[in-house]
Amino acid sequence: MSVLRIYAPASSANLSVGFDSLGTAISPIDGSLLGDVVQIEDCDVPFELDTAGYFVRKLPKEPQKNIVYQAYVLFSERLKLRGGKVKNLRLTLEKNMPIGSGLGSSACSIVAALVALNKFHDEPFSKMELLEMMGELEGRISGSIHYDNVAPCYLGGLQLMTQSLGNICQPLPFFDEWYWVLAYPGIEVSTAEARAILPKTYTRQDMISQARLLGSFVHACHTHQDVLAAVMMKDLIAEPYREALLPNFAEVRQGCKDLGALAVGISGSGPTMFAIAPDLEHAQKLVAYLEKEYIQNNEGFIHICRVDNDGTRELK
């Protein structure tokens, strides 16, 4: 087989209103690849793993701790249980995503690796079987199985985690006209740390209010009420506690709203934040503001994005 290259896009989980239950794939409007690439090819030995890319220095030194290696082990185990034979292969991870960014960095690596392995072996596993493996691997990193990054990264678009009737997720109609301004400040917040800061219990009123917000958001998506959807993008579960992990988040959030952002929130567990703009002019104003007020060092970046409806795909 010739060399196969699989790209998995970044994703923004939660969208404020749907903690652990919503996620969307995102890509920059300038055509750049905000995500990881896994290359797979024939090899003379059973397995080799190489790494490349700007953020490769942030990866574990021991290959066994690399999530792509773990993806290979899990895929091999499942394939052997089906009586399949694992081919000799070399995997190369191009780590283009910062770790602990809130943009689904680990999900990008996991999804790209499993999709590459599945294609390389003539697709023995269905989409939902692959997705289940992706969630298991994500759980090893964050401490709990959740699909709100891996599902949109793999399948594209906005995904609602239903986990019923044989489906882990279902796509939601969304607002392709929105511009997503994503600002990564250049610092790291681990998913495990961001989960540990959350309280163990919540009030009944908070649960009722969050259920109303999420139900209204889903309704707005199906009826294409963009104003209602944006208003409903509020978080009573995680953001009130996680904002302490982010630089000047409360002030910057208000500054974005003052500049016309429809909604502002923490992407996943942070520290990346998103601000949704109604048009490109507003998006560019938000970029200028966030560059000044939110970026902390030269590793930080800002992208103007749109929802990526294609998800993980082969690069030709």
HELIX and SHEET records of a PDB file:
HELIX    1   1 VAL A   56  LYS A   58  5                                   3    
HELIX    2   2 PRO A   63  LYS A   65  5                                   3    
HELIX    3   3 ILE A   67  LEU A   81  1                                  15    
HELIX    4   4 SER A  105  PHE A  120  1                                  16    
HELIX    5   5 LYS A  127  SER A  142  1                                  16    
HELIX    6   6 VAL A  150  LEU A  155  1                                   6    
HELIX    7   7 THR A  191  ALA A  196  1                                   6    
HELIX    8   8 ARG A  204  THR A  223  1                                  20    
HELIX    9   9 ASP A  226  MET A  232  1                                   7    
HELIX   10  10 GLU A  239  ARG A  242  1                                   4    
HELIX   11  11 GLU A  243  LEU A  245  5                                   3    
HELIX   12  12 PHE A  249  ASP A  258  1                                  10    
HELIX   13  13 LEU A  280  GLU A  293  1                                  14    
SHEET    1   A 7 PHE A  47  ALA A  52  0                                        
SHEET    2   A 7 LEU A  89  GLU A  94  1                                        
SHEET    3   A 7 GLY A  35  ASP A  42 -1                                        
SHEET    4   A 7 LEU A   4  ALA A  13 -1                                        
SHEET    5   A 7 LEU A  22  PRO A  28 -1                                        
SHEET    6   A 7 LEU A 158  SER A 164 -1                                        
SHEET    7   A 7 ASN A 167  LEU A 172 -1                                        
SHEET    1   B 5 PHE A  47  ALA A  52  0                                        
SHEET    2   B 5 LEU A  89  GLU A  94  1                                        
SHEET    3   B 5 GLY A  35  ASP A  42 -1                                        
SHEET    4   B 5 LEU A   4  ALA A  13 -1                                        
SHEET    5   B 5 ARG A 313  GLU A 314 -1                                        
SHEET    1   C 9 PHE A  47  ALA A  52  0                                        
SHEET    2   C 9 LEU A  89  GLU A  94  1                                        
SHEET    3   C 9 GLY A  35  ASP A  42 -1                                        
SHEET    4   C 9 LEU A   4  ALA A  13 -1                                        
SHEET    5   C 9 LEU A  22  PRO A  28 -1                                        
SHEET    6   C 9 PHE A 301  VAL A 307 -1                                        
SHEET    7   C 9 TYR A 179  TYR A 184 -1                                        
SHEET    8   C 9 MET A 273  ALA A 277 -1                                        
SHEET    9   C 9 ALA A 263  ILE A 266 -1                                        
END                                                                             
